[in-house]
């Protein structure tokens, strides 16, 4: 077969051909030597064109095949691997399918950049990015590419910008002129990437599909779908993506999860709260409840080597609050025993490590050795059983669990490719949520994990744009100093000496980048919420909690209200006593609203003013909310309806629901 391919490459004519296929909605033209597509949407006569950025995919032959069942375009590639590609159309729907398959399943390669990316009109084109909750960036705005290179928080290649694995949040991206649009859906996302890269002209940037090898080779078919929308902008693209996620089983609603575990209902309308210092006391939990905080998720992040009183868990249960620790099954547990973690023996840890192909330890983005989630399954089950006997909890936050790269493990003890790694993650989440009845949260969210996760931290935060607004809740900037200080305070407490936790939680000043981009309603869109609002509850990252950026709590609350998700607080007793009134008001504003719509699908999002400072979201129950992000202007909408600066107005957009 390989010989036949090589002979066909040698015999083919160098003359370019323009091949085409069509259905009722689309007309697709393919240039046989460059591999560029041009798609005309017959419904609105909109033209979508591709541009070549990478030249590694070399076409040896292309032809059109007409059969009884379909018309398709077939492409033969000579490099970077000998492979076949196929473009085909749905009979009626505006969907274009692409499949890539290697001739030799053992031939090794590095990257396969094909199909080429669609490009946007520089004056009207916007990228629809599932970056955290969602971004809508003009194709001429390079700020995200520049900030990606500065942050270096995930894998980068060369000087072309950040490589987002297609499973990091959701496995699709889009392009729109704010009316028509095209979505790129990765049907096989675990060995794929979406590479943001500038065009050679420098006038704009594109998102390039990038197929990665699985254990070095193209061992299975890779597939993607292009979907073209006639109108509706990013909302229409998001709603189509929701249909695809439902089709492949990525979506399970919070209502479905609540039927399995009624504790889920405590999450709806709750505030996500980390407690530090003197806030780690049962009486503080009760004080929150007496102050009017009716629903909360209380979490302990500190892993100090001495016990936390189980009375803290009992107090949370008495108040009807969720309670649990900040946890991690992705790194070895070889430290001292903590209040919520039982360490694993050294010989066990050694057998769990992910290995590179050369036998060395795999070092992940957190610069630590990582465990194989499949290998850790039984170890995690046994340790979790013992931990819950010692200290009952209702939730576990799994540090970097969704966001951690899917690894290729070359260890002979537990070999795995990225697809297996994804299944291992899903299996672990299923065990914790179903067998142990824990509500699971994680750092950000991956679409394939949604069926067995309940909340996320970080999706409401844009790490590329936080700048100096990020703040660890520490007294002097390092965990070591914080723990030393906390141990000193603990000794004072035991000796009956008064102590203060004022230094534990110190809000940071905002930054220019945080204000201009992280809190910019003109570029932020509730993309994840339009797809999966009814499936999990999102919040900010704890380093940019709602009360941890000076003077910005109200605007962050407004984003929570517009998106219908929960605020996140970092509390010490001093922070609570200093801001009690505004925090109680924050809970009433945000959580009172999210209690109404927490189980709903978000059905629409739109701007109500040209500057995008006034926005509206609508939900399936019939509730809607208008939010005014303007610091000075009153918004006047329907007769008798006004929204004050930095205010919001809930109303019914339809009866029933």
C-alpha positions in Angstrom: 0.0 0.0 0.0 2.8 2.4 0.9 4.6 1.7 -2.4 1.4 2.4 -4.3 1.1 5.8 -2.6 4.7 6.7 -3.4 4.3 5.7 -7.1 1.1 7.8 -7.3 3.0 10.8 -5.9 5.7 10.4 -8.6 3.3 10.0 -11.4 0.9 12.8 -10.6 0.7 16.1 -12.5 1.9 19.3 -10.8 -1.1 21.1 -12.3 -3.5 22.5 -9.6 -7.1 21.4 -9.8 -10.1 23.0 -8.3 -12.4 20.2 -7.0 -15.8 20.8 -5.6 -18.7 19.1 -3.8 -22.0 20.6 -2.6 -25.3 19.9 -0.9 -28.4 22.0 -0.3 -26.7 24.5 2.0 -23.0 24.5 1.2 -20.7 24.6 -1.9 -17.2 23.5 -1.1 -14.2 24.1 -3.4 -10.8 22.5 -2.8 -7.4 23.5 -4.4 -5.6 20.2 -5.0 -2.0 21.3 -4.5 -2.3 23.8 -1.6 -5.1 22.0 0.2 -7.0 25.2 0.7 -10.8 25.2 1.1 -13.3 27.8 0.1 -16.8 27.3 1.4 -19.9 29.3 0.2 -23.0 29.2 2.4 -25.9 29.2 -0.1 -28.3 30.6 2.5 -26.6 34.0 2.8 -23.9 33.8 0.1 -21.2 34.1 2.8 -17.7 33.0 1.6 -15.4 31.3 4.1 -11.7 30.9 3.0 -8.7 29.2 4.4 -5.1 30.4 4.5 -1.9 28.3 4.7 0.3 29.0 7.7 2.1 25.7 8.1 3.6 23.7 5.1 4.2 20.3 6.7 1.2 18.6 5.2 2.2 17.9 1.6 -0.5 16.7 -0.8 0.5 14.1 -3.5 -2.8 13.5 -5.0 -6.4 14.7 -4.7 -9.6 13.7 -6.5 -13.4 13.8 -6.3 -15.3 10.6 -5.8 -18.9 10.3 -6.7 -20.8 7.3 -5.3 -24.5 6.5 -4.9 -24.4 7.5 -1.3 -22.2 10.6 -1.3 -19.8 12.9 -3.1 -16.5 13.4 -1.4 -13.0 14.7 -1.8 -10.1 12.4 -1.2 -6.6 13.6 -0.5 -3.3 11.6 -0.4 -0.5 13.0 1.8 3.1 12.2 1.5 4.3 14.0 4.6 4.5 14.4 7.6 3.1 10.9 7.4 1.7 8.8 4.4 -2.0 9.2 5.0 -5.4 9.7 3.4 -7.8 12.5 4.0 -11.5 12.7 3.2 -13.9 15.7 3.0 -17.6 14.9 2.9 -20.9 16.7 3.3 -24.0 15.9 5.1 -26.9 15.6 2.6 -28.7 18.6 3.9 -27.1 20.1 7.0 -24.4 22.8 6.8 -21.8 20.3 8.1 -18.4 19.5 6.4 -16.6 16.4 7.8 -12.9 15.7 7.6 -11.2 12.3 8.4 -7.5 11.7 8.5 -6.1 8.1 8.4 -2.5 6.8 8.2 -1.6 4.2 5.7 1.1 2.9 8.0 -0.1 3.0 11.6 3.5 2.7 12.9 5.1 5.6 10.9 6.3 8.2 13.4 5.7 11.9 13.1 5.6 15.1 15.2 2.7 17.3 14.2 0.2 17.3 11.3 -1.2 20.7 10.6 -4.2 20.1 8.5 -6.8 21.2 7.5 -5.7 24.8 7.1 -7.4 27.4 9.3 -10.3 29.5 8.2 -9.5 33.2 8.2 -11.7 36.2 9.1 -12.3 39.5 7.5 -10.0 41.8 9.5 -12.7 44.4 9.9 -15.5 42.1 11.1 -14.0 38.8 12.1 -13.9 37.6 15.7 -12.5 34.4 17.2 -14.9 32.5 19.5 -12.6 30.9 22.0 -13.4 28.5 24.8 -10.7 30.1 26.9 -12.0 29.7 30.5 -15.6 30.9 30.4 -15.2 32.3 26.9 -13.6 35.1 24.9 -14.7 37.0 21.8 -11.6 38.6 20.3 -11.2 40.5 17.1 -9.0 38.6 14.7 -6.7 41.7 14.7 -6.2 41.8 18.5 -3.0 39.9 19.4 -3.2 40.5 23.1 -4.0 36.9 24.0 -1.1 35.6 22.0 1.3 38.0 23.6 0.0 37.3 27.1 0.2 33.6 26.6 3.9 33.8 25.9 4.4 35.9 29.0 2.4 33.6 31.3 3.7 30.3 29.9 1.1 28.4 31.9 0.7 25.6 29.4 2.7 24.0 26.6 4.2 26.4 24.0 6.0 25.8 20.7 8.5 28.3 19.3 7.2 31.8 18.8 3.8 31.0 17.4 1.8 31.3 20.5 0.1 29.0 22.9 -1.0 25.5 22.0 -4.4 24.7 23.6 -5.1 21.0 23.7 -8.5 20.4 22.3 -9.7 18.9 25.5 -8.6 21.7 27.9 -12.0 23.2 28.2 -14.3 22.3 25.3 -13.2 20.6 22.1 -14.2 23.3 19.7 -13.6 26.9 18.6 -15.3 29.3 16.3 -15.1 32.2 13.9 -17.8 34.8 13.4 -18.6 38.2 11.8 -21.1 38.5 14.7 -23.9 37.1 12.4 -22.7 34.2 10.3 -20.1 31.8 11.8 -18.2 28.6 11.5 -17.4 26.2 14.3 -14.5 23.7 14.3 -15.4 20.6 16.3 -12.8 18.0 17.2 -14.6 14.7 17.1 -11.3 13.0 18.2 -10.0 15.6 20.7 -7.4 13.8 22.9 -4.5 13.9 20.4 -5.3 17.2 18.9 -4.5 20.9 19.6 -5.8 24.3 18.6 -2.8 26.5 17.8 -3.3 30.2 17.9 -0.8 31.7 15.4 -0.4 35.0 13.5 -0.7 35.1 9.7 2.6 35.8 7.8 1.1 39.2 6.8 0.8 40.1 10.5 -2.6 41.7 10.1 -4.5 39.0 12.0 -4.3 35.6 13.6 -5.9 32.2 13.1 -6.5 29.0 15.0 -4.7 26.1 13.3 -5.9 22.5 13.9 -2.9 20.4 14.9 -3.0 16.6 15.1 -0.6 15.1 17.6 0.8 11.6 17.5 -0.5 8.9 19.8 2.5 7.1 21.1 4.5 8.5 18.2 2.2 7.6 15.3 -1.2 8.1 13.7 -2.7 4.9 15.1 -6.4 5.7 14.7 -8.5 7.9 12.5 -8.7 11.6 13.4 -12.0 13.5 12.7 -13.3 17.0 12.8 -16.5 18.7 11.8 -17.0 22.2 10.4 -20.4 23.6 11.1 -21.6 26.8 9.3 -24.2 29.1 10.8 -26.3 31.5 8.8 -27.0 33.9 11.7 -26.8 34.1 15.5 -23.1 34.8 16.0 -21.4 33.0 18.8 -24.7 32.1 20.5 -25.7 29.9 17.5 -22.3 28.3 17.5 -22.5 27.6 21.2 -25.9 26.0 20.9 -24.7 23.8 18.0 -21.7 22.7 20.2 -24.2 21.9 23.0 -26.0 19.5 20.6 -22.7 17.8 19.8 -21.8 17.4 23.5 -25.2 15.9 24.1 -24.7 13.6 21.1 -21.3 12.2 22.4 -22.5 11.9 26.0 -20.5 14.8 27.6 -23.5 16.5 29.2 -25.3 15.4 32.4 -27.4 18.0 34.0 -27.3 19.1 37.7 -30.9 17.8 38.0 -29.8 14.4 36.9 -26.9 14.5 39.3 -29.2 15.6 42.1 -31.4 12.6 41.6 -28.3 10.4 42.3 -27.1 12.6 45.2 -29.5 15.1 46.7 -26.6 16.9 48.3 -26.1 18.6 44.9 -29.0 20.9 45.8 -26.9 22.5 48.5 -24.6 23.7 45.7 -27.3 25.7 43.9 -27.2 29.2 45.4 -24.1 28.6 47.5 -21.0 30.8 47.8 -17.7 29.0 47.4 -15.6 29.8 50.5 -12.0 29.0 51.6 -11.4 29.6 55.3 -8.0 30.5 56.8 -6.6 31.4 60.2 -9.3 31.9 62.8 -12.0 31.3 60.3 -11.0 27.6 60.6 -13.2 27.3 63.7 -16.7 25.8 64.2 -18.1 29.0 65.7 -17.1 31.0 62.7 -19.1 28.6 60.4 -22.1 29.1 62.7 -21.6 32.9 62.6 -21.7 32.8 58.8 -25.1 31.1 59.0 -26.4 33.5 61.7 -25.4 36.4 59.5 -27.8 35.3 56.7 -25.5 33.2 54.6 -27.9 30.4 53.9 -25.9 28.3 51.5 -22.1 27.9 51.4 -19.4 25.5 50.4 -16.7 25.6 53.1 -13.3 24.4 52.0 -9.9 24.0 53.7 -6.9 24.5 51.6 -4.2 24.3 54.2 -2.5 20.9 54.5 -0.6 21.6 57.8 0.8 18.6 59.6 -1.6 18.7 62.5 -5.3 17.8 62.8 -8.3 20.1 62.2 -11.0 19.6 64.7 -13.7 17.3 63.2 -16.1 19.8 64.9 -15.6 22.0 61.8 -17.2 19.4 59.6 -20.0 18.9 62.1 -20.7 22.7 62.3 -20.9 22.9 58.5 -23.4 20.0 58.4 -25.5 21.6 61.2 -25.7 24.8 59.0 -26.5 22.8 55.9 -23.2 23.8 54.2 -21.0 21.7 52.0 -17.6 21.0 53.5 -14.4 19.5 52.2 -10.7 19.8 51.4 -8.4 20.9 48.7 -7.1 17.6 47.4 -4.9 16.1 44.7 -4.5 12.5 43.3 -2.2 13.5 40.4 1.0 13.8 42.5 2.7 11.4 44.8 1.7 11.5 48.5 5.0 11.1 50.1 4.8 13.8 52.8 3.7 13.9 56.4 0.2 12.9 57.3 -2.3 15.8 57.2 -5.7 16.3 58.6 -7.4 15.1 55.4 -4.7 13.0 53.6 -3.2 9.6 54.4 0.2 9.4 52.7 1.1 6.5 50.5 4.2 4.3 51.1 7.3 5.3 49.2 7.3 2.0 47.3 3.7 2.6 46.3 4.3 6.1 45.0 7.2 4.9 42.9 4.9 2.5 41.1 2.4 5.1 40.3 4.7 7.6 38.4 4.1 8.5 34.8 7.2 7.8 32.6 8.5 9.3 29.4 9.5 7.1 26.5 13.2 7.2 27.6 12.2 5.9 31.0 12.6 9.2 32.9 9.9 10.7 35.1 7.3 12.7 33.4 7.3 16.3 34.7 4.0 18.1 34.2 3.2 21.8 34.0 3.2 22.0 37.8 7.0 21.0 37.6 6.3 17.9 39.7 6.3 14.2 39.0 2.8 13.0 38.2 0.9 9.8 39.0 -1.1 7.8 36.5 -4.8 8.3 37.3 -5.5 4.7 36.2 -2.8 3.2 38.4 -3.8 5.4 41.4 -7.4 4.3 41.2 -7.4 1.5 43.9 -4.9 3.4 46.1 -7.1 6.5 46.0 -10.2 4.4 46.8 -8.7 2.9 49.9 -7.2 6.1 51.2 -10.4 8.0 50.6 -12.4 5.4 52.5 -10.1 5.8 55.5 -10.1 9.6 55.3 -13.9 9.8 55.2 -14.2 7.5 58.2 -11.9 10.0 60.1 -13.5 13.2 58.8 -16.8 13.1 56.9 -17.0 15.5 54.0 -19.5 16.3 51.3 -17.1 17.7 48.6 -13.6 17.2 47.3 -11.8 19.8 45.3 -9.3 18.1 43.0 -6.4 20.4 42.3 -5.6 20.8 38.6 -7.6 17.7 37.9 -9.5 18.9 34.7 -6.7 21.2 33.6 -3.8 18.8 33.9 -2.4 17.6 30.6 -3.5 14.2 29.5 -0.3 12.2 29.6 1.2 9.5 27.5 2.6 7.0 30.0 5.4 4.7 28.8 5.8 2.9 32.1 5.6 -0.9 31.6 3.5 -1.1 34.8 0.6 1.0 33.4 1.1 2.1 29.8 -1.4 4.6 28.5 -2.1 7.0 25.6 -4.0 10.2 26.0 -7.3 8.5 25.2 -6.7 6.0 28.0 -5.6 8.9 30.3 -9.0 10.6 29.7 -10.9 7.4 30.5 -8.8 7.0 33.7 -9.7 10.5 34.8 -13.4 9.9 34.1 -13.3 6.6 36.0 -11.7 8.2 39.0 -14.2 11.1 39.0 -17.1 8.6 38.7 -15.8 6.6 41.7 -15.4 9.6 44.0 -18.8 11.1 43.0 -20.9 7.9 42.9 -19.3 5.5 45.3 -18.4 8.1 48.0 -21.1 10.6 47.3 -18.7 13.5 47.1 -19.5 16.6 45.1 -16.4 17.1 42.9 -14.8 20.3 41.8 -11.6 21.0 39.9 -9.4 23.7 38.6 -11.2 24.8 35.4 -13.3 22.3 33.5 -12.8 19.8 30.7 -15.9 18.9 28.7 -15.4 15.2 28.9 -15.4 15.3 32.7 -18.7 17.2 33.0 -20.8 14.0 33.5 -19.2 13.3 36.9 -18.1 16.8 38.1 -20.3 19.4 39.9 -18.4 22.6 40.0 -15.2 24.3 38.8 -12.9 27.0 40.1 -11.0 29.1 37.6 -13.4 29.2 34.6 -14.5 32.7 35.7 -10.8 33.9 35.8 -8.8 34.7 32.7 -5.2 33.9 33.9 -3.6 35.6 30.8 -5.0 38.9 32.0 -4.8 38.8 35.8 -1.4 40.4 36.2 -0.6 41.7 39.7 -4.2 41.2 40.7 -3.4 37.6 41.6 -2.9 37.0 45.3 -2.1 34.0 47.4 -3.8 34.3 50.8 -0.5 34.4 52.6 1.0 36.7 55.2 4.3 37.2 53.5 4.2 35.9 50.0 5.2 32.2 50.5 3.5 29.2 51.8 6.5 28.4 54.1 6.3 31.8 55.8 2.5 31.4 56.1 2.7 28.0 57.7 5.4 29.2 60.1 3.3 32.1 61.1 0.2 29.9 61.4 2.0 27.5 63.7 3.0 30.4 65.9 -0.6 31.5 66.1 -1.7 28.0 66.8 0.7 27.8 69.7 -0.7 31.1 71.1 -4.2 29.7 70.7 -3.4 26.6 72.7 -1.7 28.8 75.4 -4.7 31.1 75.7 -2.8 34.1 74.3 -4.9 36.4 72.0 -3.9 36.2 68.3 -5.1 37.9 65.1 -5.4 36.5 61.6 -5.2 40.0 59.9 -2.2 39.1 57.8 -3.7 35.9 56.4 -6.0 37.4 53.8 -4.8 40.7 52.2 -6.6 41.7 49.0 -4.3 42.8 46.2 -4.6 46.0 44.1 -6.0 45.6 40.7 -3.8 45.9 37.6 -4.2 47.7 34.2 -4.5 44.4 32.4 -7.0 43.0 34.9 -9.3 46.0 34.3 -8.8 46.3 30.6 -9.2 42.6 29.8 -10.1 40.3 32.7 -13.1 42.5 33.6 -13.9 43.8 30.1 -17.5 42.9 29.2 -16.8 43.8 25.6 -14.6 40.7 25.0 -15.9 38.3 27.6 -18.8 36.0 26.6 -20.5 33.2 28.7 -19.5 30.5 26.2 -19.3 27.6 28.6 -22.6 28.7 30.2 -24.4 28.7 26.8 -23.3 25.2 26.4 -23.4 23.7 29.9 -24.8 26.1 32.5 -27.3 23.4 33.7 -24.5 20.8 34.1 -22.0 22.4 36.6 -21.5 25.5 38.6 -18.5 27.8 37.8 -16.6 30.2 39.9 -13.3 32.2 39.9 -9.9 30.9 40.8 -9.0 31.3 44.5 -6.0 33.6 43.5 -8.5 36.1 42.1 -11.4 35.5 44.5 -14.3 38.1 44.4 -13.1 39.7 47.6 -9.3 39.5 46.8 -9.0 42.3 44.3 -9.4 45.7 45.8 -12.4 47.7 44.6 -13.5 45.1 42.0 -15.8 42.9 44.0 -18.9 44.5 42.7 -18.0 44.1 39.0 -16.9 40.5 39.6 -20.3 39.9 41.3 -22.1 41.3 38.3 -20.3 38.8 36.0 -21.5 36.0 38.4 -25.0 37.3 38.1 -25.0 37.6 34.3 -23.5 34.2 33.9 -25.6 32.6 36.6 -22.8 31.1 38.7 -21.3 31.4 42.2 -18.9 33.9 43.8 -15.7 32.7 45.5 -14.5 34.2 48.8 -11.2 33.8 50.7 -12.0 34.5 54.4 -10.1 34.9 57.6 -12.0 36.2 60.7 -10.4 39.6 60.2 -11.5 39.8 56.5 -15.0 38.7 57.5 -15.3 41.3 60.3 -13.9 44.0 58.1 -16.3 43.4 55.1 -19.2 41.6 56.7 -21.9 43.9 55.5 -20.8 44.0 51.9 -20.2 40.2 51.8 -23.7 39.5 53.1 -25.1 41.9 50.5 -22.9 40.1 47.9 -24.4 36.7 48.9 -28.0 38.1 48.7 -27.4 39.6 45.3 -25.6 36.8 43.6 -26.6 33.6 45.4 -30.3 34.7 45.7 -30.4 35.0 41.9 -28.4 31.8 41.2 -30.7 29.8 43.4 -33.5 30.7 41.0 -31.7 29.7 37.8 -29.0 27.3 38.9 -30.6 24.3 37.3 -31.5 26.1 34.1 -30.0 26.0 30.6 -28.8 29.5 29.5 -30.6 30.0 26.2 -29.4 33.4 25.1 -26.9 36.2 25.7 -26.9 39.6 24.0 -25.6 43.1 24.3 -28.1 45.9 24.8 -25.8 48.9 24.2 -23.2 49.5 21.5 -20.4 49.6 24.0 -21.5 46.2 25.4 -21.6 47.6 28.9 -25.2 46.5 29.3 -25.9 42.8 28.7 -28.7 40.3 29.1 -28.8 36.6 29.7 -32.0 34.4 29.4 -32.6 31.1 31.0 -34.9 28.2 30.2 -37.2 28.6 33.3 -38.3 32.0 31.9 -36.0 34.2 34.1 -33.7 36.8 32.6 -31.3 39.4 34.0 -30.0 42.7 32.7 -26.6 43.7 34.1 -25.2 47.3 33.8 -21.3 47.2 33.9 -21.1 51.0 33.4 -19.7 52.9 36.3 -21.7 56.1 35.7 -24.6 55.7 33.2 -28.1 54.6 34.0 -29.6 52.2 31.5 -33.2 52.8 30.5 -34.8 49.9 28.7 -38.5 49.0 28.4 -41.0 51.5 29.8 -40.5 51.8 33.5 -37.4 49.7 33.6 -34.1 51.2 34.6 -30.8 49.6 35.7 -28.5 51.7 37.8 -24.7 51.9 37.2 -23.1 48.6 38.4 -26.6 47.3 38.9 -28.8 44.5 37.7 -32.4 43.8 37.0 -34.0 40.3 37.0 -37.3 39.8 35.2 -39.4 37.2 33.5 -38.9 37.0 29.7 -41.5 34.3 29.3 -44.2 32.8 31.5 -44.1 29.2 32.7 -40.7 27.5 32.4 
